[in-house]
Amino acid sequence: MNFPDLERITIDPRVMGGKPCIRGIRITVGAITGLLASGESIDAVLEFYPSLEREDIYAALAYATWRAEEYDLPLKAG
């Protein structure tokens, strides 16, 4: 089994407000996962965004899954 290459996910505060993107091309992980969650197929997403590669979609899913398992802890003052 090949694990998706998470290096395809970039986070840059100057690109899409720092949201996780695919290879810095201004397509967010959220846009991809949102389309898939609404019932679009991987092939349809690839048609919507011709600059994407199938591996980008797998990386977006892997990243979203990883983040869903994480949780943020509040910082304590002082």
DSSP file (Angstrom, degrees, kcal/mol; ACC not computed):
  #  RESIDUE AA STRUCTURE BP1 BP2  ACC     N-H-->O    O-->H-N    N-H-->O    O-->H-N    TCO  KAPPA ALPHA  PHI   PSI    X-CA   Y-CA   Z-CA
    1    1 A M              0   0    0      0, 0.0     2,-0.5     0, 0.0     0, 0.0   0.000 360.0 360.0 360.0 129.7    0.0    0.0    0.0
    2    2 A N        -     0   0    0      3,-0.0     3,-0.0     0, 0.0     0, 0.0  -0.779 360.0-142.2 -89.7 128.1    1.3    3.4   -0.9
    3    3 A F        -     0   0    0     -2,-0.5    56,-0.1     1,-0.1     3,-0.0  -0.741  31.8-101.1 -87.4 136.7    0.8    6.1    1.7
    4    4 A P        -     0   0    0      0, 0.0     2,-1.0     0, 0.0    -1,-0.1  -0.204  34.5-110.6 -57.9 145.7    0.0    9.5    0.2
    5    5 A D    >   -     0   0    0      1,-0.2     3,-1.8    50,-0.1     4,-0.1  -0.674  27.3-167.9 -80.2 102.3    2.8   12.0    0.0
    6    6 A L  G >  S+     0   0    0     -2,-1.0     3,-1.7     1,-0.3    -1,-0.2   0.600  77.9  81.7 -71.0  -8.5    2.0   14.6    2.6
    7    7 A E  G 3  S+     0   0    0      1,-0.3    -1,-0.3     3,-0.0    16,-0.1   0.662  77.9  71.9 -67.6 -12.9    4.7   16.9    1.2
    8    8 A R  G <  S+     0   0    0     -3,-1.8    15,-4.1    47,-0.1     2,-0.5   0.682  82.9  83.7 -71.4 -17.5    2.1   17.8   -1.4
    9    9 A I  E <   -A   22   0A   0     -3,-1.7     2,-0.4    13,-0.2    13,-0.2  -0.777  64.3-174.3 -91.8 124.8    0.3   19.7    1.3
   10   10 A T  E     -A   21   0A   0     11,-2.7    11,-3.1    -2,-0.5     2,-0.5  -0.916  15.2-163.3-120.6 146.8    1.6   23.2    1.8
   11   11 A I        +     0   0    0     -2,-0.4     8,-0.1     9,-0.2     5,-0.1  -0.967  20.3 160.1-130.1 115.4    0.8   25.9    4.4
   12   12 A D    >   -     0   0    0     -2,-0.5     3,-2.4     7,-0.4     6,-1.0  -0.986  38.0-142.5-137.5 121.4    1.9   29.4    3.6
   13   13 A P  T 3  S+     0   0    0      0, 0.0     4,-0.3     0, 0.0     6,-0.1   0.715 104.0  56.9 -58.9 -18.5    0.3   32.4    5.3
   14   14 A R  T 3  S+     0   0    0      3,-0.1     2,-0.5     1,-0.1     3,-0.0   0.537  98.7  68.9 -88.0  -6.7    0.6   34.3    2.0
   15   15 A V  S X  S-     0   0    0     -3,-2.4     3,-1.7     1,-0.2    -3,-0.4  -0.955 123.8 -23.3-119.4 117.5   -1.5   31.7    0.1
   16   16 A M  G >  S-     0   0    0     -2,-0.5     3,-1.5     1,-0.3    -1,-0.2   0.825 117.3 -64.3  54.2  36.7   -5.2   31.3    0.8
   17   17 A G  G 3  S-     0   0    0     -4,-0.3    -1,-0.3     1,-0.3    -3,-0.1   0.728  95.9 -57.6  64.3  22.9   -4.8   32.8    4.3
   18   18 A G  G <  S+     0   0    0     -3,-1.7    -1,-0.3    -6,-1.0    -2,-0.2   0.536  93.8 148.2  86.2   6.3   -2.6   30.0    5.5
   19   19 A K    <   -     0   0    0     -3,-1.5    -7,-0.4    -4,-0.3    -1,-0.3  -0.439  62.3 -89.9 -69.6 149.0   -5.1   27.2    4.8
   20   20 A P        -     0   0    0      0, 0.0     9,-2.6     0, 0.0    10,-0.4  -0.433  57.2-177.4 -61.7 127.4   -3.6   23.9    3.8
   21   21 A C  E     -AB  10  28A   0    -11,-3.1   -11,-2.7     7,-0.3     2,-0.7  -0.759  32.3-100.9-123.0 167.3   -3.3   23.8    0.0
   22   22 A I  E >  S-A    9   0A   0      5,-2.3     3,-2.8    -2,-0.3     5,-0.4  -0.832  94.7 -32.1 -91.7 117.3   -2.2   21.4   -2.6
   23   23 A R  T 3  S-     0   0    0    -15,-4.1    -1,-0.2    -2,-0.7   -14,-0.1   0.730 109.3 -71.2  46.3  29.7    1.4   22.1   -3.8
   24   24 A G  T 3  S+     0   0    0    -16,-0.3    -1,-0.3     3,-0.1     4,-0.1   0.688 101.3 128.3  68.0  18.9    0.8   25.8   -3.2
   25   25 A I  S <  S-     0   0    0     -3,-2.8    -2,-0.1     2,-0.2    -1,-0.1   0.158  81.8-105.4 -98.9  20.9   -1.6   26.1   -6.1
   26   26 A R  S    S+     0   0    0      1,-0.2     2,-0.5    -4,-0.0    -3,-0.1   0.743  83.7 122.6  68.0  25.3   -4.4   27.8   -4.2
   27   27 A I        -     0   0    0     -5,-0.4    -5,-2.3    22,-0.0    -2,-0.2  -0.980  55.4-142.4-114.3 116.9   -6.6   24.7   -4.1
   28   28 A T  B  >  -B   21   0A   0     -2,-0.5     4,-1.8    -7,-0.2    -7,-0.3  -0.391  18.5-125.3 -84.2 155.7   -7.3   24.0   -0.4
   29   29 A V  H  > S+     0   0    0     -9,-2.6     4,-2.9     1,-0.2     5,-0.3   0.898 114.6  56.9 -57.4 -41.0   -7.6   20.7    1.3
   30   30 A G  H  > S+     0   0    0    -10,-0.4     4,-2.3     1,-0.2    -1,-0.2   0.857 102.7  52.8 -61.4 -37.1  -11.0   21.8    2.5
   31   31 A A  H  > S+     0   0    0      2,-0.2     4,-1.9     1,-0.2    -1,-0.2   0.921 113.4  43.9 -64.1 -42.7  -12.2   22.5   -1.1
   32   32 A I  H  X S+     0   0    0     -4,-1.8     4,-2.2     2,-0.2    -2,-0.2   0.955 116.7  43.8 -68.0 -50.5  -11.2   18.9   -2.1
   33   33 A T  H  X S+     0   0    0     -4,-2.9     4,-2.7     1,-0.2    -1,-0.2   0.851 111.5  55.9 -66.7 -32.4  -12.7   17.2    0.9
   34   34 A G  H  X S+     0   0    0     -4,-2.3     4,-1.5    -5,-0.3    -1,-0.2   0.918 108.1  47.3 -63.9 -43.0  -15.8   19.3    0.8
   35   35 A L  H  <>S+     0   0    0     -4,-1.9     5,-2.3     2,-0.2    -2,-0.2   0.924 114.3  46.7 -63.5 -44.0  -16.5   18.2   -2.8
   36   36 A L  H ><5S+     0   0    0     -4,-2.2     3,-1.5     1,-0.2    -2,-0.2   0.908 110.9  52.2 -65.1 -40.8  -15.9   14.6   -1.9
   37   37 A A  H 3<5S+     0   0    0     -4,-2.7    -1,-0.2     1,-0.3    -2,-0.2   0.799 104.3  57.3 -65.7 -27.7  -18.1   14.8    1.2
   38   38 A S  T 3<5S-     0   0    0     -4,-1.5    -1,-0.3    -5,-0.2    -2,-0.2   0.441 129.5 -94.2 -84.2   1.9  -20.9   16.3   -0.9
   39   39 A G  T < 5S+     0   0    0     -3,-1.5    -3,-0.2     1,-0.3    -2,-0.1   0.428  76.1 142.7 106.2  -1.0  -20.8   13.2   -3.1
   40   40 A E      < -     0   0    0     -5,-2.3    -1,-0.3    -6,-0.2     2,-0.1  -0.448  47.7-123.5 -70.8 146.9  -18.5   14.2   -6.0
   41   41 A S     >  -     0   0    0     -2,-0.1     4,-2.2     1,-0.1     5,-0.2  -0.427  20.9-110.6 -83.7 163.6  -16.2   11.4   -7.3
   42   42 A I  H  > S+     0   0    0      1,-0.2     4,-2.3     2,-0.2     5,-0.2   0.911 121.3  53.8 -58.9 -42.0  -12.5   11.7   -7.4
   43   43 A D  H  > S+     0   0    0      1,-0.2     4,-1.6     2,-0.2    -1,-0.2   0.884 107.2  50.9 -62.2 -37.9  -12.7   11.8  -11.2
   44   44 A A  H  > S+     0   0    0      2,-0.2     4,-2.5     1,-0.2    -1,-0.2   0.914 108.9  50.8 -65.5 -41.9  -15.2   14.7  -11.0
   45   45 A V  H  X S+     0   0    0     -4,-2.2     4,-2.3     1,-0.2    -2,-0.2   0.904 108.7  52.3 -62.1 -40.4  -12.9   16.7   -8.7
   46   46 A L  H  < S+     0   0    0     -4,-2.3     6,-0.2     1,-0.2    -1,-0.2   0.840 109.9  49.0 -64.6 -32.2  -10.0   16.1  -11.2
   47   47 A E  H  < S+     0   0    0     -4,-1.6    -2,-0.2    -5,-0.2    -1,-0.2   0.892 110.4  50.3 -71.6 -40.0  -12.3   17.5  -13.9
   48   48 A F  H  < S+     0   0    0     -4,-2.5    -2,-0.2     1,-0.3    -1,-0.2   0.884 123.5  31.4 -62.7 -38.7  -13.2   20.6  -11.8
   49   49 A Y    ><  -     0   0    0     -4,-2.3     3,-2.2    -5,-0.2    -1,-0.3  -0.784  68.3-179.1-123.9  84.9   -9.5   21.2  -11.1
   50   50 A P  T 3  S+     0   0    0      0, 0.0    -1,-0.1     0, 0.0    -2,-0.1   0.713  80.1  64.4 -60.2 -20.6   -7.4   20.1  -14.1
   51   51 A S  T 3  S+     0   0    0    -26,-0.1     2,-0.1     2,-0.1    -5,-0.1   0.611  87.1  93.6 -79.2  -9.5   -4.1   21.1  -12.3
   52   52 A L    <   -     0   0    0     -3,-2.2     2,-0.3    -6,-0.2     3,-0.0  -0.478  63.4-150.0 -80.4 153.7   -4.7   18.4   -9.6
   53   53 A E    >>  -     0   0    0     -2,-0.1     3,-1.3     1,-0.1     4,-1.3  -0.876  29.1-111.9-116.0 154.6   -3.3   14.9   -9.7
   54   54 A R  H 3> S+     0   0    0     -2,-0.3     4,-1.9     1,-0.3     3,-0.3   0.869 119.2  58.0 -53.1 -39.2   -5.0   11.9   -8.2
   55   55 A E  H 3> S+     0   0    0      1,-0.2     4,-2.2     2,-0.2    -1,-0.3   0.807  99.1  59.8 -63.7 -29.2   -2.2   11.7   -5.7
   56   56 A D  H <> S+     0   0    0     -3,-1.3     4,-2.4     2,-0.2    -1,-0.2   0.900 104.8  48.9 -63.5 -40.4   -3.1   15.3   -4.6
   57   57 A I  H  X S+     0   0    0     -4,-1.3     4,-2.3    -3,-0.3    -2,-0.2   0.920 111.0  49.0 -67.1 -43.2   -6.6   14.1   -3.6
   58   58 A Y  H  X S+     0   0    0     -4,-1.9     4,-2.4     1,-0.2    -1,-0.2   0.895 111.4  50.4 -62.5 -39.0   -5.2   11.1   -1.7
   59   59 A A  H  X S+     0   0    0     -4,-2.2     4,-2.7     2,-0.2    -2,-0.2   0.900 108.9  51.7 -65.4 -40.2   -2.8   13.5    0.1
   60   60 A A  H  X S+     0   0    0     -4,-2.4     4,-2.6     2,-0.2    -2,-0.2   0.912 111.4  47.3 -62.4 -42.5   -5.7   15.9    1.0
   61   61 A L  H  X S+     0   0    0     -4,-2.3     4,-2.2     2,-0.2    -2,-0.2   0.909 112.8  48.6 -65.1 -42.1   -7.7   13.0    2.4
   62   62 A A  H  X S+     0   0    0     -4,-2.4     4,-2.5     2,-0.2    -2,-0.2   0.919 113.1  47.7 -64.3 -43.0   -4.7   11.7    4.4
   63   63 A Y  H  X S+     0   0    0     -4,-2.7     4,-2.7     2,-0.2     5,-0.2   0.933 112.1  48.9 -64.0 -46.2   -4.0   15.2    5.8
   64   64 A A  H  X S+     0   0    0     -4,-2.6     4,-1.9     1,-0.2    -1,-0.2   0.888 112.1  49.3 -62.3 -38.8   -7.7   15.8    6.7
   65   65 A T  H  X S+     0   0    0     -4,-2.2     4,-1.1     2,-0.2    -1,-0.2   0.926 111.0  49.4 -65.6 -44.8   -7.8   12.5    8.5
   66   66 A W  H >X S+     0   0    0     -4,-2.5     3,-0.7     1,-0.2     4,-0.6   0.927 112.2  47.9 -59.3 -46.1   -4.7   13.2   10.4
   67   67 A R  H >< S+     0   0    0     -4,-2.7     3,-0.8     1,-0.2    -1,-0.2   0.836 104.5  60.2 -66.1 -32.3   -5.9   16.6   11.4
   68   68 A A  H 3< S+     0   0    0     -4,-1.9    -1,-0.2     1,-0.2    -2,-0.2   0.787 104.8  50.3 -65.9 -25.6   -9.3   15.1   12.5
   69   69 A E  H << S+     0   0    0     -4,-1.1    -1,-0.2    -3,-0.7    -2,-0.2   0.600  99.6  81.9 -87.0 -12.3   -7.4   12.9   15.0
   70   70 A E    <<  -     0   0    0     -3,-0.8     2,-0.3    -4,-0.6    -3,-0.0  -0.483  61.3-163.0 -86.3 160.1   -5.4   15.9   16.4
   71   71 A Y        -     0   0    0     -2,-0.2     2,-0.3     2,-0.0    -3,-0.0  -0.995  16.1-124.0-143.2 150.5   -6.8   18.3   19.1
   72   72 A D        -     0   0    0     -2,-0.3     0, 0.0     0, 0.0     0, 0.0  -0.710  16.8-148.7 -93.8 140.0   -5.6   21.7   20.2
   73   73 A L        -     0   0    0     -2,-0.3     2,-0.1     1,-0.0    -2,-0.0  -0.894  23.9-115.0-105.1 137.1   -4.8   22.4   23.7
   74   74 A P        -     0   0    0      0, 0.0     2,-0.3     0, 0.0    -1,-0.0  -0.422  29.2-120.1 -69.0 145.1   -5.4   25.9   25.1
   75   75 A L        -     0   0    0     -2,-0.1     2,-0.4     1,-0.0     0, 0.0  -0.658  22.2-134.2 -83.0 140.0   -2.3   27.9   26.1
   76   76 A K        -     0   0    0     -2,-0.3     2,-0.1     1,-0.0    -1,-0.0  -0.804  20.9-119.4 -96.2 135.7   -2.2   29.0   29.7
   77   77 A A              0   0    0     -2,-0.4    -1,-0.0     1,-0.2     0, 0.0  -0.421 360.0 360.0 -70.2 144.2   -1.1   32.5   30.4
   78   78 A G              0   0    0     -2,-0.1    -1,-0.2     0, 0.0    -2,-0.0   0.439 360.0 360.0  94.4 360.0    1.9   33.2   32.5
